[in-house]
């Protein structure tokens, strides 16, 4: 069972545990150990299936941190999707001036940004951990999210937005892409055993660890939602029929 699990590419993070479980399951076993063998196999299977195998890694994020990040990613997604629900084509394309973005523009930029920001996290996690850089982090999780939600730290290139340069060309495509990517990110946060706190990256907002960077992604979605809300509150925004 363990051998089969370790052959699955999605479970390669269990490789460092091979020796330990190999001893438990395949080493020299006395009669008493043989009786417990099946229970042991069931236990590791359950750990993998439920994602609790991550608790074995001392460097993984805490359950409190995991729950907080998952909740933020879910709630920011829900709020955004609710805000754009049932908007007409006219509403999606409304702009009060040539320099202003439409709801459609915001959605496209949000979908593209989601992918780009997560690519930064993935790239950083491929590098060796650099815990010595943690001393360079100046922002707490709470302060970072507050600044991002207020737009003081912006991840959206709103001033240089060029729809022609994006791989997404419609609001429908943007929403579909956003949902798919965000769902993947939520799954990752539910099960990841990677050392997010000790992989630190330099950003325009200063040094952040990868856990904070994921919180930044969620907060940026909230900021995008607020921008859309502001657009919908304009007096010339098309009235619903």
C-alpha positions, 0 to 999 in steps of 0.5 A: 500500500505504501509503495503504491502511494509513493508511486503517485506523483501527487504524493511525492511529499511523502518520500522522506517518510519511506524509511520510517514506514518501511521499517513499520511495514516491511522490516523484521516483525515479531508476532505482536507487530504482525497483528498491528500491521493492518492497522498501521496500513489503514492509518497511513492511508487515512492520513493521505486521504484526509490530508492529515499527513501534513501534520507530520512536517514540523515546518508546515503551516499550523492548522490555524493558519491553514484554516484562516487562509482557506477561509479567506480564499473562499470568502473573497471568491464568493464575494466577488462572484456574488457582486457580478452575478447576473450583470448584463452585457451593458453593465459588464462593459460600462465605463464612465470615461475612456480612462476607466476600467469596466467590470469586464476589464476588472474581471479579466485582470483579476483572472490573469493576476491570480495566475501570475501571483500563484506562479510567483509562489510556485517559483519561490517554493522551488527554491531552497528555504531561506529562513534567514530572510524572515528578519526582513519581513516588516508587515504582519499578516493582518497589516498586509491584508488590510493594505491590500484590501484598501489598494495601498498595495496593489497587484492589479496593473490597472494603469497599464491594462491592455486587454489585447495582451491578455489570453482572456477576452471575455467576462465569461472566460475570466470568471471560468478561469478565476473559478478553476484556478482559485479552486486549485489554490484552495485545494492546495492550502487544504493539504500542502505540507510545504514550508511556506513560512520559510520561503521568503520573496522580495516583492514591491511591498517588501519581503513576504513569506509565501504564506503571506503572498497567498493571503495577498492574493485573497486580499487583492480579490477583495480590492478588485471587488471593491473597485467593481462595487464603486463602479456599480454605485456610479449614478450613470451605471446602467439600471437593471431592467 
